[in-house]
Amino acid sequence: MVRWYLTILIAVVACHGPFGTAPFDFKGKIALVTGGSRGIGLTIASELLSNGVRGITIVGVNVGKGTSAAKSLNQIFGHGKVIFIPADVGNSSALEDAFKLSFAHWKGLDIMINNAGIVNEVHPTLAINTNIVGTLQGTYLGFRYMSKSRGRRGGVILNVASVYGIEPLLFTPVYSGTKAWVIAFSRVMGLPDYYDYNGVRVLTLCPGLTDTEILDRVPFASKILDEFLPGLKERSVQILNNAPIQSVEVVGKGAITILGKGESGSVWVVEHEQVPYEVKFPDRESMKKI
């Protein structure tokens, strides 16, 4: 009797994924990607379509780039696969309107990618509004439009943070702080209690330095504050010039891997052109300094 029970239990576990969900299938799913008009967001959108997603809504503030991105993806993957809705993720009402329009268009939502993010140490409120408020609102709206407790289908949310939310970077204290917040917030919202009630996994992607517009040397240096540490702008450029920078393609493919198998609440790193690896956070008591 015991042997029979163990055989059934092993079979059930083998056929199910994170927290008892079936293995994630991208085919026929609907996704919403913030900051999806360029860089990591655009690459993730492309990878989602390559893996069978039926439709994607790109949300961003740059109308020209958003429209161009949607047009390009539709040319590659088929007419009507992608729509663009302009909205500032830091504006809660504008983002909610974007969700409403997207849901009305596709009649559903299964995948939410909170990718929009900026570096701006000179005007920290702008970074906080995009990186923190945008991710917060995007996650809450994702739950509202996907939660099984509301009669929806369930789904998955991927919040894009950074390795510098795990290991702070000298010249980006605000950026590092906002990404550390994203990691902590996502870990909590991904706990089994939330998953069991809503049927929505929450995952975190932490890319290393990636070849995107955010790293353009001159604009990047102009966003660095050296008021409290003279010469920091120049040092930031020197560090970037000597640092290994990965392609957006490896991050996009890594995101698909994480979405497919990541356990809710898990945190993953993609860096140095390598496959994703999961980060295990130590127990707080084990971190006591002796």
N, C-alpha and C positions, 0 to 999 in steps of 0.2 A: 504493500500500500504506500509506504513512504517512498519507495523507488519510483512508483508510478507518478506520485505527486511531484517529485523532483524533476522527472522527465518532462511533465507538462509545464512546470515553471520555467525550465531552461528553454523550452520551445517558445513560450510566450515572450520571454526576455529577448531571445534571439531575433524575433520577428517585429520587435518594437524598438523605437528610438528613444530619444530623451524624454524622461518622465512618462514613459508609457505611450508616447505618440507613435504612429506609423512612420516609416521612413519618408522623409519629405520629398514630394514629387513636384517639380516646377511646372509641369505641363498643365496648360489651361489656367494658370494662376494670374492674378492681377497685382501689380506692384505700384508703389508710389515712392519716388526717389527725390529727396531734397538735394539741392546743389547738383542736380544731374545733368547740367548743360555742358560740363567740362570735367577734366581730370578724373579723379577716382569715381565720382558719381556717374559720369557718362560711361566709363568703362564697366562699372557694375551693371548699369542698365543694359549695355550691349551683351554682357555675359548672361544676364537673366533671359534676354530674348533668345540667345543661342541655345539655352537650355529648356526652351519650350514655353516660357511665360507668354500668355495670350495678349496682354496689354500692359502698358506702363504710362503713368503720369509723371512727368518731370516738373518739379516746382523750383523756381528760382527768381532772383530779382532782375537779372539781365534779360530783357525781352529779346534782344537781337540774338544772343547766344543760345537762349532757350529754344527759340523758334528754329534756329539753324540746326541745333542738335536733334530736335524732333524730326525735322525734314530729312536729315541724313540717316537716322535710324530707320525711318519709314522706307527710304529708298533701298536700304540694305535688307531689311527683314519683312517688308511688305506694307502696303498702304493701310493706314489706320491702326497700326500697332502701338503708336506713341502719340500722346498729346502733351502739350506744354501749357501750364497754368502759371502766370506770374504771381508771385507772392513773396513777401519778406517773412522768413520763418520766425523772426523775432517779434513779429506783429501777430498776436494770438488770433485776432478776429480775421485777419487776412489769410492765415494758414488754415483756419477752420473753414473759411469759404472755399479754399482750394480743395479741401477734403470733400466737402459737399458736392462740388462740381465734378470731381473725379469719381465719386461713388455713383452719382447720377448717370455719368457717362458709361461706366463699366459695369454697373449693377453689382459691385462687390469690391473687396479688398482682401488680399491674402499676405502680402509682403510689404513691410514698411522699412525703408532705408533712410535713417536720419544721418545724412552725410554732410550737409551744409556746415562749413566751418571757416573761420578766418583767423589770421594773426594780426593783432593791432594792440601793441603795448602802449602806444601813445594815447589812444582813446579806448581804454579798457572796457567802457560800457558797451561799445559796439561789439567787441569780442564776446562779452558776457551775454548780450542779447541774442547773438547768433549761436554761439556754441552751447550755452546752457539753456536759455529760455527756449530757443528753437528745438533743442533735443527734448526738453521737458514736454513742450506742447505737442511735438510730433509723436512722442511715445504715448501720451494720454489720448490723443486723437486716434492713434493706432489701436489702442485698447477699445475705445468706444465704437470703432467701426469694424473690429474683428472679433471681439469677445463673444464667446459662446453663451455667456450669461445674458447677453442682449439679443440672442437669437441669431448671431452671426456664425461664420464657419470656423472661427479660430484662425491662427496664423503665426507669423514670426516677425519680430522687429530686430533690425540690426542697427545699432548705434555706433557710429564711427568716432573713435577717440584718437589716441596717439600713444606711441611708446613713451612720449614725454609726459604723459599723464601718470605713467608708472615710475619713470625715472626723470625727474624734473631737469629742464634744460636751462642753463645759465642765463641766456638772454631772452627767454620767453616765460617769465614768471606767471603772467596772466594766462597765456595760452596753456601752459602746463597745468595751472590751477583749474581752468575750465575743463580740460580733458580728464583730470583726476576726478572731477565732479561727475562727468559722464560715466566713468567706470564705476564709481560707487553707486550712483543712481541706478544704472543698468543691472548691477549685481543684485540690488534689492528687488527691483521690479521683476527680476528673473527667478526669484525664489519659488520653490514648489507651491507655496500657499497661493501665490498669484496665478501660477500656471494652472493649478488644479481647478481654480474657479473660472478662469477666463479662456483657457486653451490657447494662450498666446505665449510663445517663447520669446525671451529677450536676450539678445547676444551682443557682445562688444567686440569690435574689430579695432586693433591698435596698429596702424601702419608705422613702419619706420620712415626715414626720409624718402620721399617719393617725388618723382619728376613731374610736378604740377606747377601751375602759375604762382602758387603761394610762395614758391622758393625762388622766383625771379629776383636776382641779387639786388638791383637798385630799389625796386618797390619794397622788397623785404627789409632792407636796411632802414628805409624811411619809417617803418612801423616799429622799430626798436627804440626803447627809451634808455638813454644813457645819462639821464639826470643824476642817478644815484650811483653810477659806475662809469666814469668817463672812458671813452674809447670803445664802448660796448658795440656800437654800430659796426665799426671796422672789424672788431674781433668776430662778430657774428658772420660777416662775409668771409673772413679767412677760414673759419670753421666749416662753413658750407662748401667752400671751394675744395677742401681736403676730405670731405665726408663722402662715404659711398652712398649713392642715390639710386634707388630701384625704379623700375618702370611701373606705370600705372597698370599695365596688363597683368603683372604678377599679383597685384593687390586685388584686381577684379576677379581673377580666377580663385584667389584665396577666399574672397567673400562667398563665392558659390560653395566652396568646400565647407566653410563654417556654417552657412545657412542650411546645408544639407545634413550635417551631422552634429552640430553643436548642441550641447545640453543647455537648457535655459539657465541663465545666470552666468554662463561661462565667458571668459575673457580670452581673446586670441590675438597673437602677434603675427604680422607678416612683415619681414624685413630681410635685407640682403639677398633679394631675389630667391628666397627659399619658400618652401611650403609652410602653411600656417602651423603654429604650435600654440597649445593652450597654456595659459599662465595659471599656476596654482598659488593662491595666496596663503601665507603661513598663518597658523593660529596665533592670535594676539599674545597669548602668554609665552609663546616660544620666541617672541621678539624682544623680550626683556634684555636690556643691555646689562651685561655683567661686568 
